[in-house]
Amino acid sequence: MIKVLNKFRTDESGAVTVDWVVLTAAVVGMAMLTYAGLAENTQTVTDATGAAVLTAQDFLPN
């Protein structure tokens, strides 16, 4: 039983897969946080641009 436990403890196969899963989850999490932070500001800029275009249309000749 001790041999089995020691072999299990020292076996490193699959460790790279675990590393990639953790790394991928971290990248996805950071992307979600970035999107959440930029979404509101992007909407504000879009609204301001739309208002500026509508205002400019009043001054365009027909």
PDBQT receptor file of N, H, CA, C and O in Angstrom, charges set to zero:
ATOM      1  N   MET A   1       0.822  -1.190   0.000  1.00  0.00    +0.000 N 
ATOM      2  CA  MET A   1       0.000   0.000   0.000  1.00  0.00    +0.000 C 
ATOM      3  C   MET A   1       0.869   1.259   0.000  1.00  0.00    +0.000 C 
ATOM      4  O   MET A   1       0.515   2.249  -0.641  1.00  0.00    +0.000 OA
ATOM      5  N   ILE A   2       1.974   1.235   0.694  1.00  0.00    +0.000 N 
ATOM      6  H   ILE A   2       2.261   0.431   1.214  1.00  0.00    +0.000 HD
ATOM      7  CA  ILE A   2       2.888   2.374   0.746  1.00  0.00    +0.000 C 
ATOM      8  C   ILE A   2       3.469   2.642  -0.643  1.00  0.00    +0.000 C 
ATOM      9  O   ILE A   2       3.611   3.794  -1.053  1.00  0.00    +0.000 OA
ATOM     10  N   LYS A   3       3.806   1.556  -1.372  1.00  0.00    +0.000 N 
ATOM     11  H   LYS A   3       3.691   0.620  -1.039  1.00  0.00    +0.000 HD
ATOM     12  CA  LYS A   3       4.350   1.720  -2.718  1.00  0.00    +0.000 C 
ATOM     13  C   LYS A   3       3.352   2.418  -3.642  1.00  0.00    +0.000 C 
ATOM     14  O   LYS A   3       3.723   3.283  -4.435  1.00  0.00    +0.000 OA
ATOM     15  N   VAL A   4       2.095   2.034  -3.528  1.00  0.00    +0.000 N 
ATOM     16  H   VAL A   4       1.793   1.331  -2.884  1.00  0.00    +0.000 HD
ATOM     17  CA  VAL A   4       1.048   2.627  -4.369  1.00  0.00    +0.000 C 
ATOM     18  C   VAL A   4       0.896   4.111  -4.052  1.00  0.00    +0.000 C 
ATOM     19  O   VAL A   4       0.786   4.930  -4.964  1.00  0.00    +0.000 OA
ATOM     20  N   LEU A   5       0.888   4.454  -2.795  1.00  0.00    +0.000 N 
ATOM     21  H   LEU A   5       0.978   3.788  -2.055  1.00  0.00    +0.000 HD
ATOM     22  CA  LEU A   5       0.757   5.856  -2.396  1.00  0.00    +0.000 C 
ATOM     23  C   LEU A   5       1.967   6.683  -2.848  1.00  0.00    +0.000 C 
ATOM     24  O   LEU A   5       1.808   7.810  -3.318  1.00  0.00    +0.000 OA
ATOM     25  N   ASN A   6       3.153   6.133  -2.708  1.00  0.00    +0.000 N 
ATOM     26  H   ASN A   6       3.281   5.218  -2.326  1.00  0.00    +0.000 HD
ATOM     27  CA  ASN A   6       4.348   6.848  -3.159  1.00  0.00    +0.000 C 
ATOM     28  C   ASN A   6       4.349   7.035  -4.676  1.00  0.00    +0.000 C 
ATOM     29  O   ASN A   6       4.720   8.098  -5.176  1.00  0.00    +0.000 OA
ATOM     30  N   LYS A   7       3.933   6.002  -5.402  1.00  0.00    +0.000 N 
ATOM     31  H   LYS A   7       3.631   5.139  -4.997  1.00  0.00    +0.000 HD
ATOM     32  CA  LYS A   7       3.869   6.112  -6.855  1.00  0.00    +0.000 C 
ATOM     33  C   LYS A   7       2.838   7.167  -7.257  1.00  0.00    +0.000 C 
ATOM     34  O   LYS A   7       3.089   7.959  -8.165  1.00  0.00    +0.000 OA
ATOM     35  N   PHE A   8       1.697   7.184  -6.601  1.00  0.00    +0.000 N 
ATOM     36  H   PHE A   8       1.492   6.540  -5.864  1.00  0.00    +0.000 HD
ATOM     37  CA  PHE A   8       0.656   8.168  -6.889  1.00  0.00    +0.000 C 
ATOM     38  C   PHE A   8       1.153   9.585  -6.590  1.00  0.00    +0.000 C 
ATOM     39  O   PHE A   8       0.899  10.509  -7.363  1.00  0.00    +0.000 OA
ATOM     40  N   ARG A   9       1.847   9.751  -5.492  1.00  0.00    +0.000 N 
ATOM     41  H   ARG A   9       2.053   9.001  -4.865  1.00  0.00    +0.000 HD
ATOM     42  CA  ARG A   9       2.345  11.058  -5.075  1.00  0.00    +0.000 C 
ATOM     43  C   ARG A   9       3.398  11.605  -6.023  1.00  0.00    +0.000 C 
ATOM     44  O   ARG A   9       3.453  12.817  -6.235  1.00  0.00    +0.000 OA
ATOM     45  N   THR A  10       4.227  10.760  -6.595  1.00  0.00    +0.000 N 
ATOM     46  H   THR A  10       4.182   9.775  -6.423  1.00  0.00    +0.000 HD
ATOM     47  CA  THR A  10       5.307  11.209  -7.472  1.00  0.00    +0.000 C 
ATOM     48  C   THR A  10       4.910  11.243  -8.947  1.00  0.00    +0.000 C 
ATOM     49  O   THR A  10       5.644  11.791  -9.769  1.00  0.00    +0.000 OA
ATOM     50  N   ASP A  11       3.766  10.668  -9.289  1.00  0.00    +0.000 N 
ATOM     51  H   ASP A  11       3.170  10.222  -8.621  1.00  0.00    +0.000 HD
ATOM     52  CA  ASP A  11       3.329  10.653 -10.689  1.00  0.00    +0.000 C 
ATOM     53  C   ASP A  11       2.909  12.064 -11.105  1.00  0.00    +0.000 C 
ATOM     54  O   ASP A  11       2.054  12.674 -10.462  1.00  0.00    +0.000 OA
ATOM     55  N   GLU A  12       3.510  12.584 -12.182  1.00  0.00    +0.000 N 
ATOM     56  H   GLU A  12       4.204  12.089 -12.705  1.00  0.00    +0.000 HD
ATOM     57  CA  GLU A  12       3.209  13.929 -12.641  1.00  0.00    +0.000 C 
ATOM     58  C   GLU A  12       2.483  13.959 -13.980  1.00  0.00    +0.000 C 
ATOM     59  O   GLU A  12       2.324  15.029 -14.566  1.00  0.00    +0.000 OA
ATOM     60  N   SER A  13       2.048  12.826 -14.467  1.00  0.00    +0.000 N 
ATOM     61  H   SER A  13       2.177  11.956 -13.990  1.00  0.00    +0.000 HD
ATOM     62  CA  SER A  13       1.310  12.831 -15.728  1.00  0.00    +0.000 C 
ATOM     63  C   SER A  13      -0.037  13.513 -15.507  1.00  0.00    +0.000 C 
ATOM     64  O   SER A  13      -0.730  13.256 -14.522  1.00  0.00    +0.000 OA
ATOM     65  N   GLY A  14      -0.386  14.381 -16.439  1.00  0.00    +0.000 N 
ATOM     66  H   GLY A  14       0.177  14.590 -17.238  1.00  0.00    +0.000 HD
ATOM     67  CA  GLY A  14      -1.629  15.137 -16.320  1.00  0.00    +0.000 C 
ATOM     68  C   GLY A  14      -1.437  16.492 -15.683  1.00  0.00    +0.000 C 
ATOM     69  O   GLY A  14      -2.365  17.301 -15.683  1.00  0.00    +0.000 OA
ATOM     70  N   ALA A  15      -0.265  16.770 -15.140  1.00  0.00    +0.000 N 
ATOM     71  H   ALA A  15       0.489  16.112 -15.140  1.00  0.00    +0.000 HD
ATOM     72  CA  ALA A  15      -0.038  18.056 -14.488  1.00  0.00    +0.000 C 
ATOM     73  C   ALA A  15      -0.077  19.196 -15.493  1.00  0.00    +0.000 C 
ATOM     74  O   ALA A  15      -0.535  20.291 -15.168  1.00  0.00    +0.000 OA
ATOM     75  N   VAL A  16       0.395  18.953 -16.710  1.00  0.00    +0.000 N 
ATOM     76  H   VAL A  16       0.767  18.064 -16.974  1.00  0.00    +0.000 HD
ATOM     77  CA  VAL A  16       0.378  19.994 -17.744  1.00  0.00    +0.000 C 
ATOM     78  C   VAL A  16      -1.058  20.329 -18.123  1.00  0.00    +0.000 C 
ATOM     79  O   VAL A  16      -1.385  21.491 -18.365  1.00  0.00    +0.000 OA
ATOM     80  N   THR A  17      -1.907  19.326 -18.174  1.00  0.00    +0.000 N 
ATOM     81  H   THR A  17      -1.642  18.382 -17.977  1.00  0.00    +0.000 HD
ATOM     82  CA  THR A  17      -3.316  19.562 -18.484  1.00  0.00    +0.000 C 
ATOM     83  C   THR A  17      -3.960  20.429 -17.424  1.00  0.00    +0.000 C 
ATOM     84  O   THR A  17      -4.715  21.346 -17.748  1.00  0.00    +0.000 OA
ATOM     85  N   VAL A  18      -3.681  20.160 -16.192  1.00  0.00    +0.000 N 
ATOM     86  H   VAL A  18      -3.068  19.415 -15.929  1.00  0.00    +0.000 HD
ATOM     87  CA  VAL A  18      -4.229  20.966 -15.099  1.00  0.00    +0.000 C 
ATOM     88  C   VAL A  18      -3.727  22.397 -15.201  1.00  0.00    +0.000 C 
ATOM     89  O   VAL A  18      -4.492  23.339 -14.996  1.00  0.00    +0.000 OA
ATOM     90  N   ASP A  19      -2.441  22.568 -15.517  1.00  0.00    +0.000 N 
ATOM     91  H   ASP A  19      -1.820  21.803 -15.684  1.00  0.00    +0.000 HD
ATOM     92  CA  ASP A  19      -1.886  23.913 -15.682  1.00  0.00    +0.000 C 
ATOM     93  C   ASP A  19      -2.596  24.669 -16.790  1.00  0.00    +0.000 C 
ATOM     94  O   ASP A  19      -2.916  25.847 -16.631  1.00  0.00    +0.000 OA
ATOM     95  N   TRP A  20      -2.848  24.002 -17.916  1.00  0.00    +0.000 N 
ATOM     96  H   TRP A  20      -2.588  23.045 -18.046  1.00  0.00    +0.000 HD
ATOM     97  CA  TRP A  20      -3.518  24.667 -19.032  1.00  0.00    +0.000 C 
ATOM     98  C   TRP A  20      -4.955  25.030 -18.690  1.00  0.00    +0.000 C 
ATOM     99  O   TRP A  20      -5.435  26.089 -19.094  1.00  0.00    +0.000 OA
ATOM    100  N   VAL A  21      -5.642  24.181 -17.960  1.00  0.00    +0.000 N 
ATOM    101  H   VAL A  21      -5.252  23.321 -17.631  1.00  0.00    +0.000 HD
ATOM    102  CA  VAL A  21      -7.023  24.475 -17.568  1.00  0.00    +0.000 C 
ATOM    103  C   VAL A  21      -7.054  25.700 -16.659  1.00  0.00    +0.000 C 
ATOM    104  O   VAL A  21      -7.900  26.577 -16.832  1.00  0.00    +0.000 OA
ATOM    105  N   VAL A  22      -6.145  25.766 -15.701  1.00  0.00    +0.000 N 
ATOM    106  H   VAL A  22      -5.458  25.053 -15.561  1.00  0.00    +0.000 HD
ATOM    107  CA  VAL A  22      -6.093  26.910 -14.794  1.00  0.00    +0.000 C 
ATOM    108  C   VAL A  22      -5.732  28.174 -15.560  1.00  0.00    +0.000 C 
ATOM    109  O   VAL A  22      -6.347  29.218 -15.345  1.00  0.00    +0.000 OA
ATOM    110  N   LEU A  23      -4.753  28.098 -16.445  1.00  0.00    +0.000 N 
ATOM    111  H   LEU A  23      -4.254  27.250 -16.620  1.00  0.00    +0.000 HD
ATOM    112  CA  LEU A  23      -4.341  29.258 -17.235  1.00  0.00    +0.000 C 
ATOM    113  C   LEU A  23      -5.470  29.737 -18.139  1.00  0.00    +0.000 C 
ATOM    114  O   LEU A  23      -5.707  30.940 -18.244  1.00  0.00    +0.000 OA
ATOM    115  N   THR A  24      -6.160  28.824 -18.784  1.00  0.00    +0.000 N 
ATOM    116  H   THR A  24      -5.968  27.846 -18.699  1.00  0.00    +0.000 HD
ATOM    117  CA  THR A  24      -7.273  29.190 -19.659  1.00  0.00    +0.000 C 
ATOM    118  C   THR A  24      -8.406  29.834 -18.866  1.00  0.00    +0.000 C 
ATOM    119  O   THR A  24      -8.998  30.814 -19.319  1.00  0.00    +0.000 OA
ATOM    120  N   ALA A  25      -8.706  29.303 -17.709  1.00  0.00    +0.000 N 
ATOM    121  H   ALA A  25      -8.225  28.508 -17.341  1.00  0.00    +0.000 HD
ATOM    122  CA  ALA A  25      -9.744  29.891 -16.863  1.00  0.00    +0.000 C 
ATOM    123  C   ALA A  25      -9.360  31.304 -16.433  1.00  0.00    +0.000 C 
ATOM    124  O   ALA A  25     -10.217  32.186 -16.371  1.00  0.00    +0.000 OA
ATOM    125  N   ALA A  26      -8.093  31.524 -16.140  1.00  0.00    +0.000 N 
ATOM    126  H   ALA A  26      -7.397  30.808 -16.191  1.00  0.00    +0.000 HD
ATOM    127  CA  ALA A  26      -7.636  32.860 -15.750  1.00  0.00    +0.000 C 
ATOM    128  C   ALA A  26      -7.765  33.844 -16.908  1.00  0.00    +0.000 C 
ATOM    129  O   ALA A  26      -8.181  34.984 -16.702  1.00  0.00    +0.000 OA
ATOM    130  N   VAL A  27      -7.418  33.426 -18.107  1.00  0.00    +0.000 N 
ATOM    131  H   VAL A  27      -7.080  32.499 -18.274  1.00  0.00    +0.000 HD
ATOM    132  CA  VAL A  27      -7.529  34.298 -19.280  1.00  0.00    +0.000 C 
ATOM    133  C   VAL A  27      -8.990  34.629 -19.568  1.00  0.00    +0.000 C 
ATOM    134  O   VAL A  27      -9.317  35.778 -19.864  1.00  0.00    +0.000 OA
ATOM    135  N   VAL A  28      -9.857  33.644 -19.485  1.00  0.00    +0.000 N 
ATOM    136  H   VAL A  28      -9.591  32.711 -19.245  1.00  0.00    +0.000 HD
ATOM    137  CA  VAL A  28     -11.284  33.882 -19.714  1.00  0.00    +0.000 C 
ATOM    138  C   VAL A  28     -11.841  34.820 -18.647  1.00  0.00    +0.000 C 
ATOM    139  O   VAL A  28     -12.623  35.717 -18.960  1.00  0.00    +0.000 OA
ATOM    140  N   GLY A  29     -11.451  34.624 -17.408  1.00  0.00    +0.000 N 
ATOM    141  H   GLY A  29     -10.815  33.895 -17.153  1.00  0.00    +0.000 HD
ATOM    142  CA  GLY A  29     -11.900  35.501 -16.329  1.00  0.00    +0.000 C 
ATOM    143  C   GLY A  29     -11.447  36.938 -16.535  1.00  0.00    +0.000 C 
ATOM    144  O   GLY A  29     -12.224  37.868 -16.315  1.00  0.00    +0.000 OA
ATOM    145  N   MET A  30     -10.202  37.132 -16.954  1.00  0.00    +0.000 N 
ATOM    146  H   MET A  30      -9.571  36.377 -17.132  1.00  0.00    +0.000 HD
ATOM    147  CA  MET A  30      -9.711  38.490 -17.199  1.00  0.00    +0.000 C 
ATOM    148  C   MET A  30     -10.430  39.132 -18.383  1.00  0.00    +0.000 C 
ATOM    149  O   MET A  30     -10.703  40.332 -18.364  1.00  0.00    +0.000 OA
ATOM    150  N   ALA A  31     -10.738  38.347 -19.406  1.00  0.00    +0.000 N 
ATOM    151  H   ALA A  31     -10.516  37.372 -19.421  1.00  0.00    +0.000 HD
ATOM    152  CA  ALA A  31     -11.475  38.875 -20.557  1.00  0.00    +0.000 C 
ATOM    153  C   ALA A  31     -12.873  39.316 -20.142  1.00  0.00    +0.000 C 
ATOM    154  O   ALA A  31     -13.357  40.351 -20.599  1.00  0.00    +0.000 OA
ATOM    155  N   MET A  32     -13.519  38.545 -19.287  1.00  0.00    +0.000 N 
ATOM    156  H   MET A  32     -13.125  37.704 -18.916  1.00  0.00    +0.000 HD
ATOM    157  CA  MET A  32     -14.854  38.914 -18.811  1.00  0.00    +0.000 C 
ATOM    158  C   MET A  32     -14.804  40.191 -17.977  1.00  0.00    +0.000 C 
ATOM    159  O   MET A  32     -15.673  41.052 -18.109  1.00  0.00    +0.000 OA
ATOM    160  N   LEU A  33     -13.804  40.317 -17.128  1.00  0.00    +0.000 N 
ATOM    161  H   LEU A  33     -13.098  39.617 -17.020  1.00  0.00    +0.000 HD
ATOM    162  CA  LEU A  33     -13.666  41.531 -16.325  1.00  0.00    +0.000 C 
ATOM    163  C   LEU A  33     -13.400  42.746 -17.203  1.00  0.00    +0.000 C 
ATOM    164  O   LEU A  33     -13.932  43.827 -16.951  1.00  0.00    +0.000 OA
ATOM    165  N   THR A  34     -12.586  42.573 -18.223  1.00  0.00    +0.000 N 
ATOM    166  H   THR A  34     -12.153  41.695 -18.428  1.00  0.00    +0.000 HD
ATOM    167  CA  THR A  34     -12.295  43.673 -19.139  1.00  0.00    +0.000 C 
ATOM    168  C   THR A  34     -13.553  44.089 -19.879  1.00  0.00    +0.000 C 
ATOM    169  O   THR A  34     -13.826  45.282 -20.012  1.00  0.00    +0.000 OA
ATOM    170  N   TYR A  35     -14.313  43.136 -20.357  1.00  0.00    +0.000 N 
ATOM    171  H   TYR A  35     -14.091  42.167 -20.249  1.00  0.00    +0.000 HD
ATOM    172  CA  TYR A  35     -15.555  43.453 -21.064  1.00  0.00    +0.000 C 
ATOM    173  C   TYR A  35     -16.526  44.183 -20.139  1.00  0.00    +0.000 C 
ATOM    174  O   TYR A  35     -17.150  45.165 -20.542  1.00  0.00    +0.000 OA
ATOM    175  N   ALA A  36     -16.652  43.713 -18.919  1.00  0.00    +0.000 N 
ATOM    176  H   ALA A  36     -16.144  42.916 -18.592  1.00  0.00    +0.000 HD
ATOM    177  CA  ALA A  36     -17.567  44.352 -17.972  1.00  0.00    +0.000 C 
ATOM    178  C   ALA A  36     -17.141  45.794 -17.699  1.00  0.00    +0.000 C 
ATOM    179  O   ALA A  36     -17.991  46.673 -17.554  1.00  0.00    +0.000 OA
ATOM    180  N   GLY A  37     -15.850  46.038 -17.630  1.00  0.00    +0.000 N 
ATOM    181  H   GLY A  37     -15.160  45.324 -17.747  1.00  0.00    +0.000 HD
ATOM    182  CA  GLY A  37     -15.363  47.388 -17.374  1.00  0.00    +0.000 C 
ATOM    183  C   GLY A  37     -15.523  48.317 -18.558  1.00  0.00    +0.000 C 
ATOM    184  O   GLY A  37     -15.725  49.518 -18.382  1.00  0.00    +0.000 OA
ATOM    185  N   LEU A  38     -15.437  47.777 -19.760  1.00  0.00    +0.000 N 
ATOM    186  H   LEU A  38     -15.273  46.801 -19.903  1.00  0.00    +0.000 HD
ATOM    187  CA  LEU A  38     -15.511  48.617 -20.957  1.00  0.00    +0.000 C 
ATOM    188  C   LEU A  38     -16.923  48.781 -21.504  1.00  0.00    +0.000 C 
ATOM    189  O   LEU A  38     -17.183  49.737 -22.235  1.00  0.00    +0.000 OA
ATOM    190  N   ALA A  39     -17.826  47.894 -21.178  1.00  0.00    +0.000 N 
ATOM    191  H   ALA A  39     -17.615  47.117 -20.584  1.00  0.00    +0.000 HD
ATOM    192  CA  ALA A  39     -19.163  47.912 -21.771  1.00  0.00    +0.000 C 
ATOM    193  C   ALA A  39     -19.897  49.216 -21.460  1.00  0.00    +0.000 C 
ATOM    194  O   ALA A  39     -20.490  49.817 -22.356  1.00  0.00    +0.000 OA
ATOM    195  N   GLU A  40     -19.865  49.650 -20.230  1.00  0.00    +0.000 N 
ATOM    196  H   GLU A  40     -19.383  49.162 -19.502  1.00  0.00    +0.000 HD
ATOM    197  CA  GLU A  40     -20.589  50.871 -19.851  1.00  0.00    +0.000 C 
ATOM    198  C   GLU A  40     -19.967  52.097 -20.521  1.00  0.00    +0.000 C 
ATOM    199  O   GLU A  40     -20.689  52.958 -21.026  1.00  0.00    +0.000 OA
ATOM    200  N   ASN A  41     -18.652  52.182 -20.531  1.00  0.00    +0.000 N 
ATOM    201  H   ASN A  41     -18.066  51.483 -20.121  1.00  0.00    +0.000 HD
ATOM    202  CA  ASN A  41     -17.989  53.321 -21.155  1.00  0.00    +0.000 C 
ATOM    203  C   ASN A  41     -18.220  53.344 -22.660  1.00  0.00    +0.000 C 
ATOM    204  O   ASN A  41     -18.378  54.416 -23.244  1.00  0.00    +0.000 OA
ATOM    205  N   THR A  42     -18.241  52.198 -23.281  1.00  0.00    +0.000 N 
ATOM    206  H   THR A  42     -18.113  51.328 -22.806  1.00  0.00    +0.000 HD
ATOM    207  CA  THR A  42     -18.486  52.130 -24.715  1.00  0.00    +0.000 C 
ATOM    208  C   THR A  42     -19.890  52.620 -25.034  1.00  0.00    +0.000 C 
ATOM    209  O   THR A  42     -20.086  53.334 -26.018  1.00  0.00    +0.000 OA
ATOM    210  N   GLN A  43     -20.852  52.252 -24.228  1.00  0.00    +0.000 N 
ATOM    211  H   GLN A  43     -20.692  51.672 -23.430  1.00  0.00    +0.000 HD
ATOM    212  CA  GLN A  43     -22.227  52.702 -24.443  1.00  0.00    +0.000 C 
ATOM    213  C   GLN A  43     -22.329  54.216 -24.273  1.00  0.00    +0.000 C 
ATOM    214  O   GLN A  43     -23.070  54.865 -25.011  1.00  0.00    +0.000 OA
ATOM    215  N   THR A  44     -21.613  54.781 -23.330  1.00  0.00    +0.000 N 
ATOM    216  H   THR A  44     -21.011  54.253 -22.731  1.00  0.00    +0.000 HD
ATOM    217  CA  THR A  44     -21.618  56.225 -23.112  1.00  0.00    +0.000 C 
ATOM    218  C   THR A  44     -21.053  56.950 -24.333  1.00  0.00    +0.000 C 
ATOM    219  O   THR A  44     -21.624  57.943 -24.782  1.00  0.00    +0.000 OA
ATOM    220  N   VAL A  45     -19.948  56.465 -24.865  1.00  0.00    +0.000 N 
ATOM    221  H   VAL A  45     -19.484  55.658 -24.500  1.00  0.00    +0.000 HD
ATOM    222  CA  VAL A  45     -19.344  57.080 -26.047  1.00  0.00    +0.000 C 
ATOM    223  C   VAL A  45     -20.276  56.945 -27.253  1.00  0.00    +0.000 C 
ATOM    224  O   VAL A  45     -20.412  57.884 -28.038  1.00  0.00    +0.000 OA
ATOM    225  N   THR A  46     -20.908  55.804 -27.401  1.00  0.00    +0.000 N 
ATOM    226  H   THR A  46     -20.798  55.042 -26.763  1.00  0.00    +0.000 HD
ATOM    227  CA  THR A  46     -21.837  55.606 -28.511  1.00  0.00    +0.000 C 
ATOM    228  C   THR A  46     -23.008  56.572 -28.423  1.00  0.00    +0.000 C 
ATOM    229  O   THR A  46     -23.403  57.155 -29.432  1.00  0.00    +0.000 OA
ATOM    230  N   ASP A  47     -23.566  56.749 -27.244  1.00  0.00    +0.000 N 
ATOM    231  H   ASP A  47     -23.245  56.275 -26.423  1.00  0.00    +0.000 HD
ATOM    232  CA  ASP A  47     -24.675  57.682 -27.058  1.00  0.00    +0.000 C 
ATOM    233  C   ASP A  47     -24.250  59.116 -27.365  1.00  0.00    +0.000 C 
ATOM    234  O   ASP A  47     -24.994  59.856 -28.008  1.00  0.00    +0.000 OA
ATOM    235  N   ALA A  48     -23.070  59.512 -26.914  1.00  0.00    +0.000 N 
ATOM    236  H   ALA A  48     -22.466  58.910 -26.391  1.00  0.00    +0.000 HD
ATOM    237  CA  ALA A  48     -22.572  60.867 -27.168  1.00  0.00    +0.000 C 
ATOM    238  C   ALA A  48     -22.330  61.088 -28.663  1.00  0.00    +0.000 C 
ATOM    239  O   ALA A  48     -22.617  62.166 -29.182  1.00  0.00    +0.000 OA
ATOM    240  N   THR A  49     -21.812  60.088 -29.346  1.00  0.00    +0.000 N 
ATOM    241  H   THR A  49     -21.579  59.212 -28.924  1.00  0.00    +0.000 HD
ATOM    242  CA  THR A  49     -21.577  60.205 -30.785  1.00  0.00    +0.000 C 
ATOM    243  C   THR A  49     -22.898  60.334 -31.533  1.00  0.00    +0.000 C 
ATOM    244  O   THR A  49     -23.016  61.148 -32.448  1.00  0.00    +0.000 OA
ATOM    245  N   GLY A  50     -23.880  59.544 -31.153  1.00  0.00    +0.000 N 
ATOM    246  H   GLY A  50     -23.784  58.882 -30.409  1.00  0.00    +0.000 HD
ATOM    247  CA  GLY A  50     -25.193  59.630 -31.786  1.00  0.00    +0.000 C 
ATOM    248  C   GLY A  50     -25.827  60.990 -31.590  1.00  0.00    +0.000 C 
ATOM    249  O   GLY A  50     -26.423  61.537 -32.519  1.00  0.00    +0.000 OA
ATOM    250  N   ALA A  51     -25.708  61.539 -30.400  1.00  0.00    +0.000 N 
ATOM    251  H   ALA A  51     -25.224  61.094 -29.646  1.00  0.00    +0.000 HD
ATOM    252  CA  ALA A  51     -26.257  62.872 -30.130  1.00  0.00    +0.000 C 
ATOM    253  C   ALA A  51     -25.545  63.934 -30.953  1.00  0.00    +0.000 C 
ATOM    254  O   ALA A  51     -26.184  64.862 -31.448  1.00  0.00    +0.000 OA
ATOM    255  N   ALA A  52     -24.230  63.811 -31.107  1.00  0.00    +0.000 N 
ATOM    256  H   ALA A  52     -23.711  63.057 -30.705  1.00  0.00    +0.000 HD
ATOM    257  CA  ALA A  52     -23.469  64.775 -31.901  1.00  0.00    +0.000 C 
ATOM    258  C   ALA A  52     -23.875  64.707 -33.366  1.00  0.00    +0.000 C 
ATOM    259  O   ALA A  52     -23.979  65.740 -34.027  1.00  0.00    +0.000 OA
ATOM    260  N   VAL A  53     -24.104  63.508 -33.877  1.00  0.00    +0.000 N 
ATOM    261  H   VAL A  53     -24.020  62.669 -33.340  1.00  0.00    +0.000 HD
ATOM    262  CA  VAL A  53     -24.517  63.363 -35.276  1.00  0.00    +0.000 C 
ATOM    263  C   VAL A  53     -25.904  63.967 -35.480  1.00  0.00    +0.000 C 
ATOM    264  O   VAL A  53     -26.137  64.655 -36.474  1.00  0.00    +0.000 OA
ATOM    265  N   LEU A  54     -26.812  63.723 -34.566  1.00  0.00    +0.000 N 
ATOM    266  H   LEU A  54     -26.623  63.164 -33.758  1.00  0.00    +0.000 HD
ATOM    267  CA  LEU A  54     -28.149  64.305 -34.690  1.00  0.00    +0.000 C 
ATOM    268  C   LEU A  54     -28.099  65.817 -34.626  1.00  0.00    +0.000 C 
ATOM    269  O   LEU A  54     -28.834  66.486 -35.353  1.00  0.00    +0.000 OA
ATOM    270  N   THR A  55     -27.259  66.368 -33.781  1.00  0.00    +0.000 N 
ATOM    271  H   THR A  55     -26.662  65.825 -33.190  1.00  0.00    +0.000 HD
ATOM    272  CA  THR A  55     -27.115  67.827 -33.680  1.00  0.00    +0.000 C 
ATOM    273  C   THR A  55     -26.523  68.390 -34.972  1.00  0.00    +0.000 C 
ATOM    274  O   THR A  55     -26.952  69.442 -35.447  1.00  0.00    +0.000 OA
ATOM    275  N   ALA A  56     -25.544  67.694 -35.537  1.00  0.00    +0.000 N 
ATOM    276  H   ALA A  56     -25.196  66.840 -35.151  1.00  0.00    +0.000 HD
ATOM    277  CA  ALA A  56     -24.903  68.168 -36.759  1.00  0.00    +0.000 C 
ATOM    278  C   ALA A  56     -25.854  68.146 -37.943  1.00  0.00    +0.000 C 
ATOM    279  O   ALA A  56     -25.718  68.953 -38.863  1.00  0.00    +0.000 OA
ATOM    280  N   GLN A  57     -26.809  67.239 -37.929  1.00  0.00    +0.000 N 
ATOM    281  H   GLN A  57     -26.920  66.584 -37.182  1.00  0.00    +0.000 HD
ATOM    282  CA  GLN A  57     -27.762  67.163 -39.037  1.00  0.00    +0.000 C 
ATOM    283  C   GLN A  57     -28.620  68.417 -39.152  1.00  0.00    +0.000 C 
ATOM    284  O   GLN A  57     -29.091  68.752 -40.239  1.00  0.00    +0.000 OA
ATOM    285  N   ASP A  58     -28.823  69.108 -38.039  1.00  0.00    +0.000 N 
ATOM    286  H   ASP A  58     -28.440  68.836 -37.156  1.00  0.00    +0.000 HD
ATOM    287  CA  ASP A  58     -29.610  70.333 -38.050  1.00  0.00    +0.000 C 
ATOM    288  C   ASP A  58     -28.922  71.425 -38.870  1.00  0.00    +0.000 C 
ATOM    289  O   ASP A  58     -29.599  72.309 -39.394  1.00  0.00    +0.000 OA
ATOM    290  N   PHE A  59     -27.611  71.384 -38.990  1.00  0.00    +0.000 N 
ATOM    291  H   PHE A  59     -27.061  70.666 -38.563  1.00  0.00    +0.000 HD
ATOM    292  CA  PHE A  59     -26.854  72.406 -39.672  1.00  0.00    +0.000 C 
ATOM    293  C   PHE A  59     -26.496  72.054 -41.114  1.00  0.00    +0.000 C 
ATOM    294  O   PHE A  59     -25.880  72.858 -41.814  1.00  0.00    +0.000 OA
ATOM    295  N   LEU A  60     -26.874  70.873 -41.554  1.00  0.00    +0.000 N 
ATOM    296  H   LEU A  60     -27.374  70.220 -40.985  1.00  0.00    +0.000 HD
ATOM    297  CA  LEU A  60     -26.577  70.459 -42.922  1.00  0.00    +0.000 C 
ATOM    298  C   LEU A  60     -27.626  71.015 -43.883  1.00  0.00    +0.000 C 
ATOM    299  O   LEU A  60     -28.818  71.021 -43.574  1.00  0.00    +0.000 OA
ATOM    300  N   PRO A  61     -27.180  71.478 -45.043  1.00  0.00    +0.000 N 
ATOM    301  CA  PRO A  61     -28.158  71.952 -46.027  1.00  0.00    +0.000 C 
ATOM    302  C   PRO A  61     -28.910  70.778 -46.643  1.00  0.00    +0.000 C 
ATOM    303  O   PRO A  61     -28.362  69.684 -46.781  1.00  0.00    +0.000 OA
ATOM    304  N   ASN A  62     -30.135  71.005 -47.003  1.00  0.00    +0.000 N 
ATOM    305  H   ASN A  62     -30.580  71.894 -46.892  1.00  0.00    +0.000 HD
ATOM    306  CA  ASN A  62     -30.953  69.937 -47.615  1.00  0.00    +0.000 C 
ATOM    307  C   ASN A  62     -30.713  69.827 -49.062  1.00  0.00    +0.000 C 
ATOM    308  O   ASN A  62     -31.316  68.984 -49.726  1.00  0.00    +0.000 OA
TER     309      ASN A  62
